[in-house]
Amino acid sequence: MCAMRLTGYADKFGVHPGDTIKFYVNCDGPAEFNAEVVHMINGDTNPRGPGFIEKSIAADANGTYKGRKQIIHGGSYGYVEDAPQFHVDSFTLQCHIWPTTPKTHPRYWKHGAQGLVTKWMDGKGYGLFINEAGFLELRINEHKITTGVPIRDHAWHFVAASFDAATGEVVLYHEPLIVYALDPVIEPVKTTLATKIIHTAAPVALGAYVETISDDPLGASSLPAGVWFAGKYNGKIDSPRIVKKALSRFEIEQMKGGAQPGLTERRNSGPTGELSALIVAAWDFWDGIDTITAKDNGPYRFDATLVGCPTRALTGYNWAGENFDWKHARKEYGAIHFHDDDVDNARWEVDVEWTVPELIKSRFYALKLTTAEGDEDYIPFWIVPKIGKEQSKIAVMVPTISYMAYANEHVACNAGGAELFIYRVPIMQHQNMFLAEHREYGGSIYDTHTDGSGICLSSRLRPILSIRPKYDHFLAQAPWQYPADLHLIYWLETMGYEYDVITDEDVTYDGLARLENYNVIITGSHPEHNSGTQLDALHNYSQRGGRLMYMGADAWYWVHSFHPAYDHLGRGVVTEMRRCESGIRTWRAEPGEYYHQGTGELGGMWRFRGRSLYSVAGVGMTNEGFDISTYYSRTPDSLDPRVAWAFEGISYDEPIGNFGLVGGGCAGLELDIVDVTLGSPPHTLAVATSAGRHTEAYLLVMEDFGFNQQGLDGTTHPRVRGDIAFHETPNGGGCFAFSSIAFCGSLPWNECQNNVSTLVKNVLDRFSADGPLPPAPAEAIKHRGRADYESPALATTA
């Protein structure tokens, strides 16, 4: 067991001076905890570097607080509050299901029955279930009627059950939509019960059932508060219905069409006349795909609230395979995939609040939580200046979308081939072990759900234990993302620069206005996941003379969007990504499920949306490897007067970055190159390269080749390298790309007295100065074709 008795999160990532930020804390055991606002400077404990550095901030939120346990009620479901119409005497329940874990292993973290369509609690009520044995089951009060037939996983089934209160007759139907040659026939199960339904105040549940209703304080974070749901279902449900009569099989077939408000002879058929008057609820999940409401088109409009943000925009039982965009065939996308480990909002109670002073520097901050017993956690946040009240000419753009994509990653514990991937035994952090035991904290978009389906949604309203100082990622065995970006922050602080901090979440919502008042924008080390409006803003900024310093690699890679249904809770609460037909993928979206449920846009790689990675910073990601990092060598392009100023103080022959805190060098983990055929501006200068220095652990990305062959690794393939690159943008702007995730890890080396630091300082000093960059020499203005460019991997460095 790995105990983390102190965990927490904030209600926002970026907070403006003068605004209030709220913190939610789980203190499981200790009677009290201490909270202190700290300025984060370095989060790396590597003894070869400067060590962990934080500075205490005088804040009225600092102090000792009473501890309390708070839990996450993980898993997704839909619910409708109790209503008299659900207190039926007779009924028919029906829906289509595509279960993914109909039967679970006894050692599985949540073993037991799963609710489908239920109005049942503690042996009272009625509902359709999948029982512990993986059979369809009807519950009426304490009675359980089952087919005794295993339900095939990852296949569509039509299921229904009826109960006639007058005769006591029960009929249970299980009808696979695909029947194979040697499948036994599944006959309807018929029996008689001498019982009357006992009704309770339990809500109707879709994809779960109500375990109990209580005033236990731990139930406050459930929704509705105090209602404990169990039996969270794994799989898709399509078109559930509740009818207040025991229908015949023919009437059940008619009821598949659901309610048809305003039915006329010119519209598609559905239950009419007396049959339509029997409908209690007819949920059509194809209606309102971009919401977190399951629409009831029946007469009472019992719209269900969806909790946990289950996955929508998924193919239903009737998908024809002709339309792949749900917006063009909505009624074929009537499935919702529920998971027992979904989480959209921990819904904890507020423990600490801080109103940020008006006069405070924009920086990386955290609420440091400690107990007298030695527990510790940090809740990171960023103070972001209001637009028009910028404090500096330099802005660091924090890649919070990427932080969310990797949030609470389970790959270290769940990837069977992790050792092969990183060429060593992964070293786990206590956060990894805790998350493996607490799936209710949710996973990352690199993980799969407990049923094996890919996680495509990530929320920031939960403790994100991977966004922490002192956290080493298993891939790098070194800081990754948040703590890696603190290497850059340490360098800026040590070198005495004034800078602001903004987030890519801010850029997504504010656009160009968030950027245009800065002379230079500095990225983090790994801005891999990006929204379209963020890329628009960066393009518009660079076209207007802005300068971009791209400090990492693997940027502008995946399409992300924020789910609009959560905007009332703040900016960027839930982000979405679909892993489509290419790109480095730990899972693959199913056919027909490539479009985002929140915005309706095509997911996958920006490259396959016609938006070249290379067009943003002049380089694009081509390879990755996780054993060791190497260094860069200057190329003849670095002598060009357009860029030679960047290398003042660095001799031509000296290795650049043959040292560092991430893999031992500045060129490693994931790397970008110049490629004019894929979108690098034709005037781009590749001023340094790591070509020829990588191991067999570094492999070419799959989108760069059409079929497997020998020679795709760092010992042989010319594209397995990194290129430092520079190009000018219109109106006196420019971009410098350092093209390696490991790059920032070399900045703090030797107290920032090194050639990587010199190079970055030369670039930042010029880019942050007022006025346009010096114009290029007249002879540099010429027509260039893509075929005129020569790869630095082939160019001589003599």
C-alpha positions in Angstrom: 0.0 0.0 0.0 1.2 3.5 -0.8 -0.4 6.1 1.4 -0.6 9.8 0.4 -2.6 11.2 3.2 -2.4 14.8 1.9 -3.6 15.7 -1.6 -5.3 18.7 -3.1 -6.1 20.8 -6.1 -7.1 24.4 -6.9 -10.2 25.8 -8.7 -8.0 27.4 -11.4 -4.5 27.1 -12.9 -4.0 30.8 -13.7 -5.2 33.6 -11.3 -5.1 37.3 -11.8 -3.8 39.7 -9.2 -6.8 40.9 -7.1 -8.7 37.6 -7.8 -9.3 34.7 -5.4 -8.1 31.2 -5.8 -9.6 28.3 -3.9 -7.9 25.1 -2.7 -9.4 21.8 -1.9 -7.5 19.4 0.4 -7.9 15.8 1.5 -6.2 15.4 4.8 -6.7 11.7 5.6 -5.6 11.0 9.1 -3.8 14.0 10.6 -6.0 16.3 12.6 -4.6 19.4 10.9 -2.4 20.6 8.1 -0.3 23.7 7.4 -0.7 25.7 4.2 1.9 28.1 2.9 2.1 30.0 -0.4 5.5 29.5 -2.0 7.2 30.9 -5.1 8.5 27.9 -7.0 12.0 28.3 -8.5 13.5 24.8 -8.9 11.7 21.5 -8.5 14.6 19.1 -9.3 16.3 17.4 -6.4 19.2 16.1 -8.5 22.4 16.7 -6.5 24.2 17.7 -9.7 21.9 20.7 -10.1 21.1 23.6 -7.8 18.7 21.5 -5.7 15.1 22.1 -4.7 14.4 25.9 -4.3 11.2 27.6 -3.1 10.7 30.9 -1.5 8.0 31.6 1.2 5.5 34.3 0.4 3.8 36.4 3.0 0.1 35.6 2.4 -3.0 35.8 4.6 -3.8 32.3 3.5 -0.8 30.9 5.3 -1.7 29.1 8.5 -2.9 25.9 10.1 -6.2 24.4 9.1 -8.4 21.6 10.4 -7.8 18.4 8.4 -10.6 16.3 7.0 -10.8 13.4 4.6 -12.4 14.0 1.2 -12.8 11.3 -1.4 -13.5 11.2 -5.1 -16.6 9.3 -6.2 -15.0 7.9 -9.4 -16.9 6.6 -12.4 -19.4 8.1 -14.8 -23.2 7.6 -14.8 -26.4 9.5 -15.5 -29.1 10.2 -13.0 -32.6 11.7 -12.8 -34.0 12.7 -9.4 -36.9 10.7 -8.1 -40.3 11.6 -9.5 -43.8 10.1 -9.0 -43.8 8.9 -12.7 -41.0 6.5 -11.9 -43.1 4.8 -9.2 -44.7 2.4 -11.6 -46.6 -0.8 -10.9 -45.8 -2.6 -14.1 -42.9 -1.7 -16.4 -40.7 -2.4 -19.4 -37.0 -1.5 -19.4 -35.0 -1.7 -22.6 -31.7 -0.5 -24.2 -28.9 -1.5 -26.4 -25.6 -2.3 -24.7 -22.0 -2.8 -25.8 -20.3 -4.0 -22.5 -16.5 -4.0 -22.2 -16.1 -5.8 -18.9 -19.3 -7.9 -18.4 -17.3 -10.3 -16.2 -14.4 -9.2 -14.1 -11.7 -11.0 -12.3 -12.0 -11.3 -8.5 -8.8 -9.3 -8.1 -10.1 -6.4 -10.2 -10.3 -3.2 -8.3 -14.1 -2.9 -8.5 -15.6 -6.4 -8.8 -19.4 -6.7 -8.8 -22.7 -6.2 -10.5 -23.1 -3.3 -13.0 -26.2 -1.2 -13.3 -27.7 -0.5 -16.8 -31.0 1.2 -16.2 -32.0 1.1 -12.6 -34.4 2.6 -10.0 -33.2 0.3 -7.3 -31.5 0.6 -3.9 -30.9 -1.8 -1.0 -33.3 -4.5 -2.2 -36.1 -2.1 -3.2 -37.2 -1.0 -6.7 -36.4 -2.3 -10.1 -33.6 -2.3 -12.7 -31.6 -4.0 -15.4 -28.1 -5.1 -14.4 -25.2 -7.2 -15.5 -24.5 -9.5 -12.5 -21.2 -10.7 -11.1 -21.2 -13.7 -13.4 -21.5 -11.5 -16.5 -25.2 -12.4 -17.1 -28.1 -10.1 -17.8 -30.1 -9.7 -14.6 -33.4 -8.1 -13.7 -34.0 -7.0 -10.1 -37.4 -6.4 -8.6 -37.0 -5.6 -5.0 -35.0 -8.5 -3.5 -35.8 -10.8 -6.5 -33.1 -11.5 -9.1 -34.0 -13.0 -12.5 -31.1 -13.8 -14.8 -30.7 -15.4 -18.2 -27.7 -17.5 -17.1 -26.1 -16.6 -20.4 -22.7 -14.9 -20.6 -22.8 -11.5 -22.4 -20.2 -11.2 -25.1 -17.9 -8.2 -24.5 -17.3 -5.5 -27.1 -20.4 -6.5 -29.0 -23.9 -5.0 -29.3 -26.8 -6.6 -27.6 -30.4 -5.6 -27.3 -31.7 -6.2 -23.7 -35.2 -5.7 -22.3 -37.3 -6.8 -19.3 -40.9 -6.5 -18.5 -43.0 -7.0 -15.3 -46.8 -7.2 -15.2 -48.0 -6.3 -11.7 -51.5 -7.9 -12.4 -50.2 -11.3 -13.4 -46.8 -11.3 -11.9 -45.3 -12.3 -15.2 -41.7 -11.4 -15.8 -39.9 -11.7 -19.2 -36.2 -11.0 -19.7 -34.8 -10.6 -23.2 -31.1 -10.9 -24.3 -30.7 -10.6 -28.0 -27.1 -10.3 -29.5 -27.2 -8.2 -32.7 -24.6 -10.5 -34.2 -25.2 -14.2 -34.0 -22.4 -16.5 -35.0 -22.8 -20.0 -36.5 -22.1 -21.8 -33.3 -23.7 -19.4 -30.8 -26.5 -21.1 -28.8 -29.9 -19.6 -29.1 -30.8 -17.3 -26.2 -34.5 -17.8 -25.4 -36.4 -15.2 -23.4 -36.6 -16.0 -19.7 -40.1 -16.1 -18.3 -41.2 -16.5 -14.7 -43.8 -15.3 -12.3 -43.3 -13.2 -9.1 -45.9 -12.6 -6.4 -44.6 -9.2 -5.4 -45.3 -5.5 -5.5 -42.5 -3.0 -6.3 -41.3 -1.1 -3.2 -40.4 2.4 -4.2 -37.8 4.6 -2.6 -36.4 8.1 -3.1 -33.5 6.7 -5.0 -32.8 8.5 -8.3 -33.0 6.7 -11.6 -29.5 5.7 -12.6 -28.0 5.1 -16.1 -24.8 3.0 -16.0 -24.9 2.5 -12.2 -27.3 1.9 -9.3 -27.8 3.6 -6.0 -26.1 1.9 -3.1 -27.4 4.1 -0.3 -28.5 7.6 0.6 -26.9 9.0 3.7 -25.6 12.2 5.4 -22.1 10.8 5.7 -19.8 13.8 5.1 -17.8 11.7 2.6 -21.0 11.6 0.5 -20.9 15.4 0.0 -18.7 15.0 -3.1 -21.1 12.7 -4.8 -23.7 14.0 -7.2 -26.4 14.3 -6.1 -24.8 15.0 -2.7 -25.4 12.2 -0.2 -26.3 9.7 -2.9 -23.7 6.9 -3.1 -23.7 5.2 -6.5 -22.3 1.7 -7.0 -22.1 -0.8 -9.9 -20.5 1.7 -12.3 -20.8 0.2 -15.7 -18.0 -0.2 -18.3 -19.3 0.0 -21.8 -21.7 1.8 -24.2 -25.4 2.2 -23.7 -27.7 3.4 -26.5 -31.4 4.5 -26.4 -32.6 3.4 -22.9 -36.4 3.4 -22.3 -38.7 3.1 -19.3 -42.4 2.3 -20.0 -45.2 1.9 -17.4 -46.6 -1.3 -18.8 -45.4 -4.8 -19.6 -45.0 -4.6 -23.3 -45.3 -7.4 -25.8 -42.2 -8.2 -27.9 -43.8 -6.4 -30.9 -44.5 -3.3 -28.8 -40.9 -3.4 -27.5 -39.7 -3.3 -31.1 -41.9 -0.2 -31.7 -40.5 1.4 -28.6 -36.9 1.2 -30.0 -37.8 4.3 -32.0 -38.4 6.3 -28.8 -40.7 9.2 -28.4 -41.6 11.2 -31.4 -42.8 14.6 -30.3 -45.1 16.2 -32.9 -45.4 13.0 -34.9 -47.0 13.3 -38.3 -47.3 11.1 -41.3 -44.4 12.8 -42.9 -42.0 12.0 -40.1 -40.4 8.7 -39.1 -42.5 6.3 -37.1 -42.4 5.6 -33.4 -44.8 4.5 -30.7 -48.2 6.2 -31.3 -51.6 6.4 -29.7 -52.0 4.4 -26.5 -48.4 3.0 -26.7 -46.9 6.5 -26.8 -48.9 7.4 -23.7 -47.1 4.7 -21.8 -43.6 6.2 -22.1 -42.1 7.3 -18.8 -38.7 8.2 -20.2 -37.0 7.7 -23.6 -33.5 8.9 -23.6 -31.8 9.7 -26.9 -28.1 10.0 -26.4 -27.6 11.3 -29.9 -29.4 14.5 -28.9 -27.0 17.0 -27.2 -23.7 15.2 -27.8 -21.8 18.3 -26.9 -23.4 18.6 -23.5 -23.3 16.7 -20.2 -27.1 16.1 -20.3 -28.7 12.9 -21.6 -31.8 14.2 -23.4 -35.1 12.6 -22.7 -37.5 13.1 -25.6 -40.3 11.5 -23.7 -43.4 13.4 -22.5 -41.9 14.3 -19.0 -38.5 15.5 -20.3 -36.6 13.6 -17.6 -33.2 14.8 -18.9 -30.4 12.9 -17.1 -27.4 14.7 -15.6 -24.2 13.0 -16.7 -21.6 12.8 -14.0 -17.9 12.1 -14.7 -18.0 13.2 -18.3 -18.5 9.9 -20.0 -17.4 9.6 -23.6 -19.8 10.6 -26.3 -19.7 11.1 -30.0 -19.3 7.3 -30.2 -20.8 5.0 -32.8 -24.1 3.4 -31.7 -25.7 0.1 -32.4 -27.0 1.3 -35.8 -23.8 2.9 -37.1 -23.7 2.2 -40.9 -20.0 3.0 -41.4 -20.7 5.6 -44.0 -20.5 8.9 -41.9 -17.5 9.4 -39.7 -18.4 12.8 -38.4 -21.2 12.5 -35.8 -22.6 15.9 -36.8 -23.7 14.5 -40.1 -25.3 11.3 -38.7 -26.3 12.1 -35.2 -28.8 9.3 -34.8 -26.0 6.8 -35.6 -24.0 8.2 -32.6 -26.5 7.5 -29.9 -24.1 5.7 -27.6 -22.5 6.9 -24.4 -19.5 5.0 -23.1 -19.5 4.9 -19.3 -16.4 4.0 -17.3 -16.0 3.1 -13.7 -12.9 5.3 -13.5 -14.1 8.5 -15.2 -13.7 11.7 -13.2 -14.6 15.3 -14.2 -14.7 17.0 -10.9 -13.7 15.8 -7.4 -16.3 18.2 -6.0 -14.5 18.7 -2.7 -15.2 21.3 -0.1 -13.0 24.4 0.0 -10.4 24.4 2.7 -8.1 27.4 1.9 -8.8 30.6 -0.1 -6.4 33.3 -1.0 -7.1 36.7 -2.6 -4.0 37.5 -4.6 -2.6 40.9 -3.8 -2.7 43.5 -6.6 1.0 44.1 -6.4 2.6 40.8 -6.8 4.9 39.4 -9.5 3.6 37.0 -12.1 5.4 33.8 -11.4 5.2 30.0 -10.7 3.5 29.5 -7.3 2.2 26.6 -5.2 0.3 26.1 -2.0 2.6 23.9 0.1 0.7 21.5 2.3 2.4 19.8 5.3 1.5 18.0 8.5 3.4 17.6 11.7 3.6 13.9 10.9 5.7 14.6 7.7 3.1 14.5 5.0 3.6 16.9 2.1 2.0 18.0 -1.1 2.2 21.0 -3.4 -0.7 22.5 -5.4 0.8 24.5 -8.3 -0.8 27.6 -9.8 0.4 30.6 -11.8 -0.2 34.3 -11.2 -1.0 35.8 -14.6 -1.2 39.5 -15.2 -4.4 40.9 -16.6 -4.3 41.9 -20.3 -3.1 45.5 -20.4 -1.3 45.2 -17.1 1.7 43.2 -18.2 4.7 43.4 -15.9 7.5 42.6 -18.4 8.5 42.3 -22.0 9.1 38.6 -21.6 6.3 36.0 -21.1 6.7 32.3 -20.3 3.8 30.4 -21.8 3.2 27.4 -19.5 1.9 24.4 -21.4 -0.9 23.5 -19.0 -2.9 21.7 -21.8 0.0 19.3 -22.0 0.1 19.0 -18.2 -3.5 18.0 -18.3 -2.9 15.5 -21.1 -0.3 13.7 -18.9 -2.2 14.3 -15.7 -2.0 11.3 -13.3 -0.3 9.1 -15.9 -0.5 5.3 -15.1 1.8 4.2 -17.9 4.7 3.5 -15.5 2.6 0.9 -13.6 0.4 -0.3 -16.5 2.6 -0.6 -19.5 3.8 -4.1 -19.8 6.8 -3.2 -22.0 7.9 -0.1 -20.1 11.4 -1.6 -19.6 11.8 -2.0 -23.4 10.6 1.5 -24.0 13.1 3.2 -21.7 16.0 0.6 -21.8 16.0 0.2 -18.1 13.8 -0.7 -15.1 11.4 2.1 -14.4 11.8 3.7 -11.1 8.4 4.5 -9.6 7.5 7.6 -7.5 5.2 7.3 -4.6 2.6 9.2 -6.7 2.7 6.3 -9.3 2.0 3.7 -6.7 -0.8 5.7 -5.0 -2.5 6.3 -8.4 -2.3 2.6 -9.2 -4.3 1.9 -6.0 -6.7 4.9 -6.5 -8.1 4.8 -10.0 -10.8 7.2 -8.8 -8.2 10.0 -9.2 -8.4 9.4 -12.9 -5.8 8.8 -15.5 -4.0 10.7 -18.3 -4.8 10.8 -22.0 -1.9 8.4 -22.3 -3.7 5.8 -20.3 -6.5 3.4 -20.9 -9.6 3.0 -18.7 -9.9 -0.1 -16.6 -11.8 -1.7 -19.5 -9.0 -1.1 -21.9 -10.6 1.8 -23.8 -8.6 4.9 -24.3 -8.9 7.9 -22.0 -9.7 10.9 -24.2 -10.9 13.4 -21.5 -8.9 15.0 -18.7 -10.0 17.3 -15.9 -8.0 19.7 -13.8 -10.6 19.7 -11.0 -8.9 16.8 -9.2 -5.5 16.3 -7.5 -3.0 16.0 -10.3 -0.1 14.3 -8.6 2.2 14.3 -11.7 2.2 18.1 -11.7 4.4 18.4 -8.7 7.9 19.6 -7.8 10.4 16.8 -6.8 8.6 14.4 -9.3 10.7 12.4 -11.7 9.0 10.8 -14.6 9.6 7.2 -15.4 10.5 7.9 -19.0 13.3 10.3 -18.2 14.1 9.3 -14.7 14.3 13.0 -14.4 11.9 16.0 -14.3 9.3 16.0 -17.0 6.9 18.8 -17.9 6.1 20.9 -14.8 9.3 20.2 -12.8 11.3 20.3 -16.1 9.9 23.7 -16.9 11.2 24.9 -13.5 14.7 24.4 -14.9 13.9 27.3 -17.2 12.4 29.3 -14.3 15.5 28.8 -12.2 17.6 30.0 -15.1 15.5 33.2 -15.6 15.7 33.9 -11.9 19.4 33.3 -11.7 20.2 35.4 -14.7 18.1 38.2 -13.3 15.4 38.5 -16.0 12.0 40.0 -15.3 9.3 37.9 -16.9 5.6 37.2 -16.8 3.9 33.9 -16.7 0.9 33.1 -18.9 -0.7 29.7 -19.7 -1.7 28.2 -23.0 -5.2 28.0 -21.5 -5.1 31.8 -21.3 -4.0 32.0 -24.9 -6.8 29.6 -26.0 -9.4 31.8 -24.5 -7.9 35.3 -25.0 -6.2 34.8 -28.3 -3.7 37.4 -29.7 -4.6 39.9 -27.0 -2.9 37.7 -24.4 0.4 37.8 -26.4 0.6 41.0 -28.4 2.0 43.2 -25.6 5.1 41.0 -25.2 8.3 41.3 -27.1 9.0 37.6 -26.8 7.1 34.5 -25.8 9.1 31.6 -24.3 7.5 28.1 -24.4 8.0 25.3 -21.9 10.0 22.2 -22.6 7.1 20.1 -23.9 4.1 22.0 -25.3 2.8 18.9 -27.1 -0.9 19.4 -26.9 -2.5 22.5 -28.3 -5.9 24.1 -29.2 -6.6 25.6 -32.6 -7.2 29.1 -31.1 -3.9 28.9 -29.4 -2.1 28.1 -32.7 -4.0 30.9 -34.4 -2.8 33.3 -31.7 0.8 32.3 -32.0 0.6 32.6 -35.8 -0.9 36.1 -35.6 1.6 37.1 -33.0 4.6 36.0 -35.1 3.2 37.6 -38.2 3.0 40.9 -36.4 6.7 41.0 -35.4 6.5 38.9 -32.3 9.4 36.6 -31.3 9.1 33.0 -30.1 11.6 31.0 -28.2 10.7 27.4 -28.5 12.5 25.8 -25.6 11.6 22.1 -26.1 10.3 19.6 -28.6 7.3 17.6 -29.7 5.1 20.7 -29.8 1.9 21.5 -31.7 1.4 17.7 -32.1 -2.1 16.8 -30.9 -5.4 18.5 -31.4 -7.0 19.5 -28.1 -10.2 21.3 -27.2 -11.9 22.4 -24.0 -15.3 20.9 -23.3 -17.8 23.9 -23.4 -20.2 22.2 -21.0 -17.7 23.0 -18.1 -17.1 26.6 -18.9 -19.4 27.7 -16.1 -16.8 26.3 -13.7 -13.9 28.2 -15.2 -11.5 28.1 -18.1 -10.1 24.9 -19.4 -11.8 22.5 -16.9 -11.9 19.5 -19.2 -9.7 19.0 -22.2 -10.4 16.4 -24.9 -8.2 14.6 -27.4 -8.8 11.7 -29.8 -5.9 9.4 -30.9 -6.7 8.8 -34.6 -4.9 7.1 -37.4 -1.4 8.3 -36.9 1.0 9.7 -34.3 2.6 8.1 -31.3 -0.3 6.4 -29.7 -0.7 4.4 -26.5 -4.2 3.6 -27.7 -6.3 4.0 -30.8 -9.7 5.6 -31.2 -12.3 3.2 -32.7 -13.4 3.7 -36.3 -15.9 6.5 -36.6 -14.9 8.0 -33.3 -12.3 10.6 -34.3 -14.4 13.8 -33.8 -14.5 15.6 -30.4 -17.7 15.4 -28.5 -17.3 18.9 -27.0 -16.5 21.0 -30.1 -17.2 18.5 -33.0 -13.8 19.1 -34.5 -11.6 16.4 -36.0 -9.1 15.1 -33.4 -5.8 13.4 -34.0 -2.6 15.2 -35.1 -2.6 18.8 -36.3 -0.4 17.5 -39.1 -3.3 15.6 -40.4 -5.6 18.6 -40.1 -3.3 20.3 -42.7 -1.6 22.3 -40.0 2.1 21.5 -40.1 4.0 21.2 -36.9 6.9 22.7 -38.7 5.1 25.9 -39.7 4.9 27.2 -36.1 8.5 27.2 -34.9 10.3 26.0 -38.1 10.8 22.5 -36.8 8.8 19.4 -36.1 9.0 16.3 -34.0 10.6 13.2 -35.7 12.0 10.9 -33.1 12.1 9.9 -29.4 14.3 7.8 -27.1 14.6 7.6 -23.4 18.0 6.1 -22.5 20.5 9.0 -22.7 20.8 12.5 -24.1 23.6 13.8 -26.2 24.8 17.2 -27.5 24.6 19.6 -30.4 27.3 20.6 -32.9 27.2 23.9 -34.8 26.6 23.8 -38.5 27.8 26.1 -41.3 24.4 27.8 -41.0 25.4 29.1 -37.6 28.0 31.3 -39.3 25.4 33.1 -41.4 25.3 36.8 -40.3 21.6 36.5 -39.9 22.1 34.4 -36.8 25.9 34.5 -35.9 25.1 36.9 -33.1 23.4 34.0 -31.2 26.8 32.2 -30.9 28.9 35.0 -29.5 31.1 33.5 -26.8 30.7 30.0 -28.2 33.5 28.6 -30.4 32.5 26.8 -33.6 33.9 23.4 -32.6 32.8 23.1 -29.0 30.0 20.7 -28.2 26.9 22.5 -27.1 25.3 20.9 -24.1 27.3 17.8 -23.5 26.1 18.0 -19.9 22.7 18.3 -18.3 20.2 17.1 -15.6 18.0 15.2 -18.1 19.9 12.2 -19.6 23.3 13.8 -19.3 23.0 16.2 -22.3 20.8 18.8 -23.9 19.6 16.8 -26.9 17.4 14.0 -25.8 14.0 12.4 -25.0 12.1 13.8 -27.9 13.6 15.8 -30.8 12.6 18.1 -33.6 14.2 18.7 -37.0 14.0 21.2 -39.8 12.2 19.9 -42.9 11.1 22.4 -45.5 9.1 19.6 -47.3 6.8 19.4 -44.2 6.4 23.1 -43.6 9.6 24.7 -42.3 9.9 28.1 -43.9 12.4 27.7 -46.8 14.7 30.4 -45.3 15.1 28.5 -42.0 18.7 28.1 -40.7 19.5 24.8 -39.0 22.3 26.2 -36.8 23.2 23.1 -34.8 22.4 19.4 -35.0 22.7 16.2 -33.0 22.9 14.0 -36.1 24.8 10.8 -35.7 24.9 10.8 -31.9 21.8 8.9 -30.8 21.4 5.3 -29.8 19.2 2.5 -31.0 16.7 3.5 -28.3 15.8 6.6 -30.4 13.3 5.7 -33.1 11.7 7.5 -36.0 8.0 8.5 -35.4 5.6 6.3 -37.3 4.0 9.2 -39.3 7.4 9.7 -41.0 7.5 6.3 -42.7 5.1 4.1 -44.6 6.2 0.6 -43.7 8.5 -1.0 -41.1 12.0 -1.7 -42.2 15.5 -1.9 -40.7 17.4 1.3 -40.0 14.8 3.4 -38.3 16.9 4.1 -35.1 19.4 6.7 -34.0 22.4 4.7 -35.1 21.4 4.8 -38.8 18.5 7.0 -39.8 19.4 10.6 -40.8 16.0 11.9 -39.4 16.7 10.7 -35.9 18.4 13.8 -34.7 17.6 17.3 -33.3 18.1 20.6 -35.0 18.5 24.0 -33.4 16.9 26.4 -35.9 16.3 30.0 -36.5 14.0 31.8 -39.0 12.7 35.3 -39.3 9.0 36.2 -39.4 7.4 39.2 -41.0 7.6 42.7 -39.5 10.9 42.1 -37.6 9.9 39.0 -35.8 11.7 35.7 -35.5 11.7 32.2 -33.9 14.5 30.3 -32.3 13.8 26.6 -31.8 16.0 24.5 -29.5 14.2 21.3 -30.5 14.8 19.0 -27.5 12.7 18.2 -24.4 16.0 17.7 -22.5 17.3 21.1 -23.5 16.1 23.1 -20.5 17.8 20.6 -18.2 21.2 21.9 -19.3 20.5 25.5 -18.4 21.1 25.2 -14.6 24.3 23.2 -15.1 27.3 24.8 -13.3 25.1 27.5 -11.8 24.1 28.5 -15.3 27.7 29.1 -16.4 27.7 27.0 -19.6 27.4 27.3 -23.4 23.7 26.4 -23.4 23.0 29.2 -21.0 25.2 31.5 -23.2 23.2 30.6 -26.3 19.8 31.1 -24.7 21.0 34.4 -23.1 22.2 35.8 -26.5 18.8 34.9 -28.1 16.7 36.2 -25.3 18.6 39.5 -25.0 18.0 40.2 -28.7 14.5 38.9 -28.8 13.3 40.9 -25.8 14.7 44.2 -27.0 12.3 46.8 -28.2 11.9 47.3 -31.9 12.1 44.9 -34.8 15.0 42.5 -35.2 17.8 43.8 -37.5 16.9 43.2 -41.1 18.6 40.3 -43.0 21.3 41.2 -45.5 20.1 42.1 -49.0 21.6 39.0 -50.5 19.4 36.8 -48.1 16.3 38.1 -49.9 15.8 35.6 -52.7 13.5 33.0 -54.1 13.9 29.6 -52.4 12.4 26.2 -53.4 11.9 23.3 -51.1 14.3 21.2 -53.1 17.1 23.8 -52.6 17.4 22.9 -48.9 20.1 20.5 -47.7 19.7 18.6 -44.4 22.2 19.5 -41.7 22.6 15.7 -41.3 24.2 15.7 -44.7 26.0 19.0 -44.6 29.6 19.1 -43.6 30.5 20.7 -40.2 34.2 21.1 -41.1 
